[in-house]
Amino acid sequence: MPSGWQFDAPVDMPILLAAQAAGIKLPSLCRNGTCRACLCQAQTGGVGAPVTYRIEWPGLSRDEKMQGWLLPCCAYASADLVIDASDAVRAAL
């Protein structure tokens, strides 16, 4: 389950790019929220993930957002969060 990998995600950088900068590769294709290849879930106990989006509708339903699903390609962390991304791999830096 959890890898224990940690990284900082500055408020002005999408979570996907922050992970890549830390050597963690998350699945991605479009990087604008439409393909959903990077879809993962924050472990928030059934509430929305503490993220913001700078695009109006990032490819998630209202229900998915409330269940903690997020698109790290276009999501910005607004608080500490734990992401369940089973396809993540540690990349060589």
PyMOL commands that set and color helices and strands:
alter all, ss='L'
color gray80, all
select helices_A, chain A and resi 15-21+62-66
alter helices_A, ss='H'
color red, helices_A
select strands_A, chain A and resi 24-25+40-42+51-53+69-70+75-77+83-84+89-90
alter strands_A, ss='S'
color yellow, strands_A
deselect
rebuild
show_as cartoon
